[in-house]
Amino acid sequence: NHTSDQHPWFQRARRAPKGSVERDFYVWSDTPEKYKQARIIFKDFETSNWAYDPVAKAYYWHRFYSHQPDLNYDNPAVWEAIFPIVDFWFELGVDGMRLDAIPYLYEREGTSCENLPETHAFLKALRKHVDSKFRNKMFLAEANQWPEDAVAYFGEGDECHTAFHFPLMPRMFMAIRTEDRFPIVDILQQTPPIPENCQWCLFLRNHDELTLEMVTDEERDYMYRAYARDAQARINLGIRRRLAPLLGNNRRRIELMVGLLMSLPGTPVLYYGDEIGMGDNIYLGDRNAVRTPMQWSGDRNAGFSKANPQKLYLPVIIDPEYHYEAVNVEAQQNNPNSLLWWMKRIIDLRKRHKAFGRGSMEFLFPENPKILAYLRRYGEETILVVANLSRFTQHTELHLEAYAGLVPVEMFGRVEFPVISKMPYPVMLGPHGFVWFSLQPRRPATLGLSSLPTRFPEIPVRGNWDRFIRGRQRQSLEAILPDFLAQRRWFTGRRRSINEAAILDVITLTLQDRTIFGCVVEVRYLEGEPEQYLLPLVTASGSEMSQVLEELPHAVVAVLQGDENAVVYDALWDPHFTAALWPLIREQQSLTGGTGKIAGIALPSIAAYPAAAPPPIQSRADQHNTVIQYGERAFLKVFRRLDEGINPEWEVGRFLTERGFPHVPPVLGALEYRRPKSEPLTLAVLHAYVPSQGTAWQYVLNAVGHYLDWVLTSGGVEQPPPRLMRSIVELSDEADLPALLVEAAGPFLDSVRLLGQRVAELHLVLASEEEDPAFRGEPYTPLYQRSIYQSLRTEARRRLQGLQRFLANTDKENSLPEADRHLLQEVLQSQNALLARLQLVASTPLQVQRYRCHGDLHLGQILATGKDFVFVDFEGDPRRTISDRRIKRSLVRDVARMLYSFHQAVQTALVEHNGGSS
């Protein structure tokens, strides 16, 4: 869709008269305001799709870089110039062409300038032209779109022969990282059928970044955290890494991903160098990280060129792990166990079985979600593919009753497995293992939670107590941390299986009579991503030890055994430590550890507070976070789970404080944990204290309780009949409410009106920022709406699958009442209608903005002062990652959450009132 700005066509166009055929080879405008609904693709480098040309004295259109102006396909002369170029290369013997950026050939006002009908008209004409002159030539569409949009580039078999399946590729990486087959299964089930003479092209890597355009915001956030923690590896909406570095140079993972690539429906495409496990260089500019010279041998320039190394357009890889002298074709060609030879064997095996290239696809759904299993069938050939997405050995059972009597023959080694029967077929696979079975007829063959500790763990220590944090004692401490963490309410991984815990960093704070050890603990699980937690520790001996054991047994981590015993416990229960945090913030002091440091940050408003800390009290003992209250002056919220990036509690709270919003506790300062080459982690936020009479949740519960009492005691009063409202918005008209209800509610309606007004004022402030990109509003685009739909669809399908499993289990136990079972079956049967309704989110244009919002707004996050309301807890849902919580969303999300909170309050009050019998 574009050329270089150095191309003779562009140089001619910029000098040609306005309106001439030569000028109109490109898209020009006197203003950059046209086509505003078209998204900017390379946001890392470009701020507009228009660039000004001083020679032409006009703006030219570019969907990618400004040095890549787009051709004007509305000009017939462009067609006449393109067709001979296609003929030239096909006449030279080229077999196929990749049609680069094919969705962006045309521009139309009021559209996203993607996937326009005119594009398909051009493709049909191009295909007809080529088919009339050549045989066995192929077009490959590079359409980075969702499956339902990309499928259009096949036409009716009369446009492109093949197209890249962009949404599948990132989900393959997501599946192996989350150890769950769902992303792969879900996207392939969404892929529409294609014409018989067309085929998808599947790939793991290509010449651009590992593109993350066709994923949801949440999925993109996860992929960045999983595969590109180093920001240098990120570019545009993608990751610029090769296959081997992406997979940690893990041979098992590489083989698993290639095994899936070769067996899923479509034509596999391998990117050069991935067949030998080449590395990359993320310190080269743009996308050149994955475009370094092919490594043919260990000779000069990796055998790529005999030129002076300084003349190479890009340098060869000299990273020690992927150095061209070790990783090259010549070395692997001489080693029959190399990755290169393995690639050759699997390609050869695939070529011998048409079922892989042309066969149908049928997923199996074993109970173990870490196992991906599917059947490929073509004619009389049936192939069973089973893959273990987990890094640990997995077992499952496959329902293969339809193939009873057939024998699975492992296709690489031709090893026969036990015959399939009417019973579920057991399969066990090693870490990241996969197997291809050919199901062949053969004579039937036969075959001759840890309990909680009853006392505190003990760690032997010689000499000073502080040695428990070093050497072998540190290993003993790490060994007992999983059990300790599992009993803490603020530990979000309680329902996950812990593999191990490791202390990554220790930052010491020395006080007069004690030393505090601020530990950053990484918890690694048997499945899923690790998490990091803040656990400050302190020791106590003698009478202080007895006091801790008696008053704070829940805070004790272990007993230290030596000449005299001591305990090590959570230092956030130590008033000496919590008092020391006050000057750390107020005076903006810092503490240095082994790999990072803790730094205090103070806002100007803290100057009005005393230098010495008011008496600290831990006001909420065992919530998701730990809150330290400093008298009636301030409170410090300490975040136990550490996520990279600025916590919204600090970011949004500071934003609202600096703009003078009166209905939040003013932010006074914060503590951050800083490490080299990483974003700061927010450890704690210091707020001004706001006196209150409790939360809005308690206020609403009381009001509903009074109303229920009134209902029960007003038996002689004629009650108005209930009415169904068409929408919740109608309830905002108080004049439409029955007078009796208004009388019964009393001042409660005024309070609710005030609360709604405060929510609106909060949103107005959050939506007022125009400069700060972290808060500036962003429009709803078709791509973002499709992302929302994908998130909703994924969540709905996961819930429905869980409901199906629940029904199956209760059917076995016969433990569900018939009426409930019937209702749940109705819900499951309405799955298609539900998904169709969700589709409206993607198909309905939304002319609104999205902003930063509260993120977890409900009645429990609002303080009732008696006269007004104050919003607290802007950190968002602590179960989600920091970057996920910082995503801009519709402000109506807060409103919906509040309405649901009112509904919960009413239901709770009904249950509590007279034991729910009323």
N, C-alpha and C positions, 0 to 999 in steps of 0.2 A: 504493500500500500504506500510505500515511500521510497525515496532515493536519498542520496547524500546531498547536502547543500553545495558540495563541490561538483556535482554531476553537471555535464554540459547542458542538460535540459533545464536545470534550475538557473544556471548562470545566464542562459538565454532568456528564460522567463522573467527574471528580475529586471532585465534591461528592455524587454519588449513593451510596446505600448499597451496601456490598459484596455482590456476587452479583446485583444488579439488572440488568435489561436495559440500562439507560442506562450503568451502570458498565462493563458487559462490551462496550461498543463498542470498547474498547481492551484490550490484553493486559497484565494486572497480575500481580504476584507479591509475596509477602512477603519473598522472598529474591532476590538477584541471581545465584544459583548455577544457575539453570535454563538449559538450552540452551547448555551450555558449548562444544559443538562448532561452534556458529555463529561464523563469522569476523567480526572487526570490520572494516568496509569503510573507514570514514574514520579511519584510525589517526592522521592528522595532528591530529585534533581530539577524538576520543573514545577513552576507555580501556575502555569497556564498552558492551554493547548494552542495558544497563538504566540507568535514571535514577530517582532517588528524587523523589517528589512529596510535599512536606510537607502539602499539603491532604488528599490521599487517604491519606497515611501508608502508601504502598505504592510499589513499583517498577513503572515502566511500560517496555514493550519498544520499542526504536527501532533499526532496522537502519542508519540514517544518522545525522543529527544529533539531539541530545537534544531540540531544539525541534521535532522531527518524529515524534511518537508514531505507532506502527503501529496500524492498524485491526485488529479481531479478526474475521476472516472465518469463524470458527467460530460466530459469533453470527448467526442468521438475520435478525435485525433490521438488521444491516449490509447484507446483500443487499437487503433491502426499501428501504433508504435510498439505495443506490447506483443501482439500476435507474432510478428516476424522474429522477435527475440526468442519466444517459445519455440518456434520452428527451428531456429538456428541450433539450439542446444539439443533438441530431439534428433535433428539430422546428424549431429556429431556422435550420437549413440547414447546419450543420457537416457536412463530408463524411467526416471520419475522426478518430480519437482515438489518441493515443499512450498505451499502457498502461504507466505509469511503474513501474519496479522490479518487474515482474510475477513474477519467481521467488520473491519474499519474502512472499507473502500469508499463508502458514501457518507454524506452528511445531510441531515434534514433538521430543520428547526423544530423544537418541541419534542425531540426524541433523544435517546442516549447516544445516537449516531453509531449504533452497533446492531448487527444482524438485520439490516434493512432489506426490504424486498428487492431493491435494485441490485444488491450484491448477488443475489441468487440468479437474477436474470443475466448478469455478466458471466457467472460461472457456467451456466447452461450454454451460453454462446461459446465460451472458451472450450468447454468439453466437446461440443459439437464440431468445432473447428479442428481440434486435435484428432478426434476419432475419424474424421474424414480424410486425414492425411497420414496417420500413423497407426500401428498396431502394438498392443502390449506396452502402452505407456501409462503412467500412473500420476495422479495428483494426490498429495497429502495435505489436508487442511490443518493449519495451525490456528484453531479456534479455541481460545482459552475461555470456555463458557461452560455453564452447567449442561448436563447431558441432554435435557430437553431442548436447549438452544443449539448445541453443537450438532445434534442429529440432523438438523435442517440442511447442513452442508453436504449431505449425501443426496439431497433432492429426492427424486424417485429413481435413484440409480443413474442419474444423468448429470451430476455435478462432480463432486470429488469422489475418488475411489476409496480413500481412507481418511481418517481424521484422528488426531491425538485425543485420547481420553484423559483430559487434564484433571478432573475431579478425583479419579481413582488413585492417581499417583501419591498425593499427600496422605490419603487415607490408608494406603499400604504402610507407610511409615508410622502413621498414627496407631494402626492396629498392632504393630510389632512393639511399639513403645508402651501402649496401654495394656498389651497382652489380652486383647479382646477382638474377636472377629467382627463385631458389629459394624465398624466403619466401612469395611470392604463389602460386606453383605448388603448393607443399606444402600450404598451408592450404586451397586450393580443392579439392585432391584428397582432403583429409580431410572435406570438407563432404558430408554425406549427401544423397541426393535428397529433394525435398520434394513435397507434393501438387501436382497439376496446376493447381489454382486458387489457389495461394499463390506468394509471391515474396519473395526477400531484398531488404532495403533497404540499399544501399551508401552510405557517406558518408566524407568526409575529415575533417570537423569537425562538432561538434554543440554543444549548449548547455552541456555539461559539459567536463571536461578531455579532452585526447587520452588516453583511458583506456588503461592498460597492464596491466590485470588479466589479460587473456587472452594473456599472453606468458610465457615462462620468465624466471627470475631473471636469467639471462645476457643475454637479449634486452632485458629492462627496463634493465639496467645500460648496455647499449650505446645504447639510445634516449635515456637521460638524458645520456650523454656527447655524443651526436651532436646532440641537439635542445634540451637544457635545461642547459647548463653552469652558468647562473645559477640557483642554488637557488631564487630568488624565482619562477622560472617553473614550479616543481614543486608539485604539490598531490596529497595522497592517493597513489594509485598512478597518477599521470598527469602531463600537461604542460598548463598552461593558456595556450595560445597559439592565435592564429588561423592560417589557412592561409598567408597571405603571409609573416608573420614566421617561421613554422616553416621555410619554404623559402627564407629569406634574401631575400625580395622578388624572387626570380629568376623572370622572366616565363616562361622556358623550362621551368623545373621546375613552375611552377604549371600551365602548359598541358599538360605531360606527365601530371601527376597527374589533372587533370580529364579528359583524353583517356582514361585508363584507367578512371576512374570511370564515364564515359559508355558504355564499350564492354564492360565486364565484365558477367556475367549478374546481373541484378537491377535494381531501381528506384533510380536515383541520387537522393540527397538532398543539397541544397546548403544550407549554413548562411548565414543572412542576412549580407550584407556581404562574403562571400568572392567574390561575383561582380564586385566592384569592387576587391578587394585591400585591404580595410580592415585597419588595425592593431589592436593591443590595448594594454592597460595592466596589466602584471603587478604593479603596485604597489597595485592595488585589492585588497581583501580577498576571500577565498574564491574562487569561480569567476566573480566579476564582471569579471575581466580581459577576458573575451570576450563580455560582455553590455552593452557600452556602446551609446549611441544610434546608430541607423542614420544614416549620413551622406548626406543627400539633396542638400544644396547647400552652398555656402560661406557661407551666411547665418548669422544668430544660431542658436546651438545646432545647427549643421549642418542646419538646416531641420527638425529633429525636433520641436521645440516652440518656441512663442513665449514661454514662461514665463521668469521671471528665471533666469539660468543657475545661480544658487546653489540653486534649488529642484529642479533635476534630481536624480532618484534616483541616477544615475551621471553623471560628467562625460563630455564628448565627448573624442575623441582629439586631442591637440595635440602629439604627438611630431613632430618636424620631418619625418621620413621618411613618416609616414602622416597628416599634419595634415589635418583635415576640409576646410580651404579648398582643398587640392590633390586629395585623394582623396574624391570624392563622385559621386553619380549624375548630377547636372546637368552637371558638367564632362566626364564620360566619355560621356554621351549625345551630346554635340556633337563627339566625336572618333571617327570610324569605325574607327580603329586601336586603340581602348582595349580593356582587358580585358573590360569590360562587353559591348561589341559582339561580341567574339570568343566570349564565353559564349553570347550569343543565337544566334550562327550554329551553334555545335556542338550546342546543344539542338535547334534546328530540324532540323539534319541527322539527329540521332538519331531524332527523331520520324518521319522519312520512311522509316525502315527497321525493319521489325518484327523482323528478326534480332537487333537489339540487345536488345529487350525480351523476346522470347519464344524466341529461337533456342537451339540446342544449343551446347555449348562443347567445343572440342578443342584441346589444347595441342600446339604444335610444339616440338621440342627441338633447336635449332641448337647447334653445338659452342661458340659464343661465349655464355657464361652471362650476359653483359651485355645480351643481346637477349632480350626477352620477345615471343613470337609465338603467336598463337592464331587459330582459325577460329570464326566465329559463323555458324550455318546455320539457316535457317527456310524451309521449302518449297523453292522453286527459287533462293532468294537465298543467296549465300555471301559472307561478308565476312572478309577477312584483316586482322588488326591486328598491326602490328610496332612495337615501342617500344625505344628505346635508353635504358637506365637509367644509362648512363655520362655523365660530364661531358665526354667526348672523343668524337670521331667514331669510329664502329665499323662493321665490315664482317662479314657472315656469309653463309651459304648455307642456304636453306630447301629441305627435301625436299617438293616439291609435285608429285611424279610423277602422283598421282591426278587432278590438275587440268591435265594437259598439254593444250595447245590453247586454254586460256582466257587472257584478257588481264586483268591487274590494272589497274583504273582507279582512280586516286587520287580519293577521294570529295569532297574540298574543292574542288579545281580542275578535276576531271574530266579529268585528264591521263592518257593511256594509257602504260603501261609495256610493255617487251618481253614477248612471248608466253611462257607457261610451257611448258617442254619436259620431256623425261624426265631431263634433267640437273639437278643442284642449282641453285636459283634464287638468284643473288647479290643482296644488298641492302646498301646503305650508308646510314647515318643519321648526321646531325649530332648534336652534344652535346644530350642530353635531348630528342631528336626522336622523333616518332611519326608513323605514317602509317596511314590506313585505306584498304584496297583493296577495291573491289567486283570479284569475279572474274566476268567476263562472256564469253560466247562471241563470237568474232570470227575473221575470216579470219586464218590464220597470217601473221605478219609476220616479215621478216628484217631484220637490222641490218648495210648496207654495213660483343755484350756487350763492353763495351770491354775491350781487352786491358790487362793491368796495365802501369802506367808503367815504363819501363826506368830512369828516374831520378826524383829528387824534383822536384815542381813548384816553380816559382820565382815569387816575388812581388817586384817592384821596390819599394824603400822609400827615401824621401829623409829624411835626418835621423835622429831617434831611432828605434830598432828598435820601440819600443812603438806606433809609428804604424800597424803592420800591422793593428791591430784597429779602425782608424777610417777613414772616408772611402772612397776608391776601393780602397785596399788591403783594406779589409774585404770589399768586393764580390769582389775576387780570391780572398780566403780562402774565402768562401762558395762560390765556383765550384769549388774543388778539394776541398771537404769530402766530397761524395758518394763520390768515388773512395777517399778515405782511410777513410771509415766502412765502405765495402763490404768492406774487407780486415780489419776488426776482428771477432774472434769474439764480443765482447760486443754487437755491433750486431745486433739481432734482425730487421732488415729486409733482410738480405743477399739473400734470394730475391725481393724485390720490386723493381719498377722505380722508381727515384728520379726525381722531377721536379726538385726543387731542395732546397737546404738554406739556412736563414736563421738568423742569430744573433739571438735574441730579447732577450737580456739579457747584460751583462758585469759581473761583480763582481770588483773588484780587491783583491788582498792584497799590500801592499808589505812586502818583507823587506829585510834589510840591503843585499844586492847584486843584487836581482832583483825583478821585479814579476810576480805570477801573475794571469792573466786567467781567471776562472771563467766559461766560456761556457755559456749554455743554448741549445742548437741545436735548431731544429725541422726535421725532415726531412719533406718533402712528397712523396707518391708519386703515380704516374700513376693508381692506383686505391686505394681504401680510405682510412682515417683517417691523419692525420699523427701522428708520434711526436716526443717531445722527449728529448734526451740531454744528459748532463753531460760537458763536455769542457774541463777546465782546461788552459790553455796557458802556456808559458814559453819564453823565448828563451835561446840560448847562442851565444857567439861565441869566436873565438880557439881556445885549446887545449881549452876545454870543448866547443866545437862539434865538434872532431875526435874527442873522446872519445865524444860522443853518437852521431856518425855510425858509429863503429866498434862501440860496445857496445849501442846502442839504436836501430838503424835502423828497427825496426818501430814505434817511437814517434814518428818524425819526420813532421810534417805537411807542411812546406814549407821551402825555402831562401829566406832573405830576401837580396835583392841590393841593395847600396848601395856606399858607399865601402869598406866591409869587409863580407864576407858573414857571415850568422848563420843559425841554424836555429830554427824554432819547433817545439816538440814537446810531447807529452802530459805535463803537469806531474805526473801521478801516478807518473811514473818519476823525479821529482826529489826526493831525500831532504830537501832544505831545505823543500819545500812540505809533504810528508807529515809532517815533524816539526812544522810550524806548525799542523797540524790538531789535534794533541793539546791545546795550551792553548786553542784555540778552543772545544773541547768542555768541558774541565775547568773553565775559568773562565767558561763560558757567555757568550762574546763574540759579537758579531754584525758582519757586513760588509754594507754597503749598496751596491746596484747601481742601474741605471737604472730598473727597474720592480719590483724585489724585493730581498730581503735574505736572507743566510745566517745562521742563528742556531744557536748551540751549546746543547745541553741536557745537563745532568749529573745523574745520580742520586746519592744520598748515598753509595753504596758506592765512588765514585771517589775519595773523600777519602783512602782508604788507599793511593793510588798517587802517585808522585812528581810534582812540578809540571813538571819537565822531561821531555820525551818520551824514552823508551828508544829506542835506535837503530832507525829504521824500515827494513823490508825488504818489497818487494812480493813476497809469497809465492806468489801465483798470477797469472801474467802475463796470460793472455788468456782468462779464463772469462767467463761471463755478467756477473759482477761483478768488481770489482778488490779484492783483499784486501791490506791493509797490516799486517804483523806488527811489533809493537813489542817486540823482544826476546822473552822468554818471560813477559811480563807481560800483554799485551793484543793484540787484533787488531781492525782497523777494516775493515768490509765497506762498500765504496762502490758504490752503485747507479748504473750508467751510464744506464739508461733511466728516465726520470722519469714517473711516473704521479701524477695528482692524488689526494691522500688519504694517510693514514698507512699506511706499509708494514707488513705483518704481521710482518716480522722485528723491527721496533721495538715494535709493539703487543703481539704475543704474547710476545716475549722479555721485555718489561717486566712483563707480567702474571705470567709464571712466576717471574721474579726476585723480584718483590714478595711472592709467596706462598711463597718459599723452596723451590721445587722444585729438588732437588740435582742432577738429571741433565741440566742444560743449562748452557752457559757463561753466567755471570751477565752481564747487560747493565749497562754503566757509563754510557752516554750516547748521544747521537745528534746529527746535523746535519740541519737542516730548511731548505728554501727556501720563503720566505713572500712571497706577493704579495697586494695588496689584493683583497678580495672573492673570494678563492679559498682552497680548503683547502690547508694546508701540504703540501709534497712532502718525503718522507724522502729525504735525500741519502746518508746513511751511518749505520751503527750500530756503536758501540764495545762489544766484548765482552771479558770476562776470558779470558786464555789458559788452555786446558786441555791438559795434556800427554797424548799418546795414542800408541798403537802403529800407527796407521793407521785406516782405516775398517772398518766391519763387512763391507763388500763384500769387502775384501781378506782379512779373517779367514775368511769363508765360502768364498771361492775356495781358500784354502790347505787348509781342512778337507776340501772336496770332492776336492781333488787328492790328499790323503793317503788318503782312502777309495778312490779309483780305483786308487792304487798298491797298496793292500791287496787289492783285488779281483783285480788282475793277478798278484799274487805268491802268492795262496792258491788255486792251481788244484786242489790235492788236497782242499780242503774242500768238502763238499757244500753247495751254495747252496740256500736256501729258495726255493720257487716264488714268483713275484710274485703279489700279490693286489690286486684292485680294491676300493677302499674306497667305501662308499656316499656319504660326504661328507668334506670336509677336517677336520671337527670330530672324526671318529673317530681321526684321527692324533694328537690331543692325549693319548690314553690310552697312555702309555708301556708299560703292562703288556701291551698287545696287540701290541707290536712284537716281531719275532723276536729271540731272545737273541743270535744271531749278529750282527744289525745293531746292537744296543745295544753289543756288544763292539767292533765295528769303528768305531762313531762315537766311542767314548771320551768325553772330557769335552765334546765338541761339543754333545751333547743338553742338558747342564746349562747351557751358555752360551745356547743357543737358548731354554731355559725362562726364564732370567733376562732375556733380551731381551724376550720376550713379557710378562713381569711388568712391566718398565719401561714398555713401551708402554701397558699397562693403567693404571699409575700416572699416566702423562702424561695419559691421557684422563680419569681421575678428577679431576685438578686442573682441567682445562679445563671439565669439566662441573659443577664445584662452585660457580661464581659464580651468585648469585641477584639481585644488584642491578644490575650494569653491563650495560646493554642490548647492548653489543658482544659480550658473552660469555654472557649469560643464555640458557639453552636455550629452544628454540621447538618447538611440536608439529608433527608431520606432519599436514597438513590435506588433504582431497580435492583442493583447488585446487593445493596445492604438489605433491602426487603427480602430478597431471595435468601440471604444469609439468616435473617430472622425466621423465615419459614423453615429453613433447614434445621435450625435449633429447636423450634417447636415440634417439628416432625420427629426429630430424633428423640426428644423427651417423651412425646406421646407414644412412640413405638416401644421405647424401653418400658414405660409404665404398663402398656398393654401386654407386653411379653411377660412382665412380672406377674400381672393379673392372671395370665393363662397358666403360668407355673403354679400359682396359688390354687387355682381351681383344680388343676390336676392332682395336687397333693391332698386337697380336702376331699376330692372324689374317692381317693384311695382310703381315706380314714372315715369317710361318710360323716364328717363333722360339721357340715354347713347346712343350715336350714334350706328347704327347697325354694322358698320365696327369694332368699338372698342369692342362691345359685342361679335362679332364673334371671334375676336382675343383672348379675355379673355377665351372664351369657349374652344378654341383650347388648350390654356395653361392648363386648368383644365383637359381636356381629355388626356393630355400627362403625367399625374401624375405618372402612372406606369413606363413609359419609363424614367422619371426623377429619380425616386427612384432606378430603375435598374442601371442607370448610376452612381449614388452615391454609389451603392454597390461595385463598383470597388475600392473605397477607402479602403474598408475592405479586399477585396480579392486579391489585388495586393501587393506582398512583396516590402517593401521599405527599401533599404540598406542605410539609411541616418540618420543623427542625428537631434535632435531638441534642440534649444537653447533659451535663453532669447533674445527677440528682442525689437524693439522700441514699438510696440504694437498699435500705432495709427499714423503711418507715412503717412503723406500727405504733399502737397506743403505748406499748411498753417502752418506746424510745422517746417519749414526750413527757416532760415534767409538768405537773399542774401546780402552779404557785398559789392558787386561790383566786387570783384576779386575771391570770394570763397563762400562756403555755410557753415552754422552752424546749427546743429540739436538742437531743443529745445523740451520741453514738453514730457518728458519720462514717465509721470504718466500713460499713457494708456488711454483707453476709460473710462471717469469718471462715465459712467452709470453702469459699471461693478464693482464688488467687488475687493478689493485689492488682495485677494488670487487668484481670477480668473485672474487678470492682470499679476500675477507673474508666471503663468503656462508657461512652455517652449513649444515653437511652432516652426514650420518651418520658417526659415528666408525668404523664398519665400513669406510668408504672407505680409511682409513689401513691397516687390517688387510689388506684386499684388495690394496692396493698393495705391502705388505710380502711377502705370499705370492707375488705376481708377481715381486718382486725376487729371492726365493729361487730361483724357477724360472729366471729369467734367469741367476743365478749358476751353477746346475747346468749349463745349456746352454753357457755360456761355458767352464766348466771342461772339459766333454766335448770341445769344439772344440779347446781349447788342449792337452789331454792327448794326447801322441803325435800331434800334427797332426790330431786328430779321427779317425784311422783305427781307434782301439780301439773 
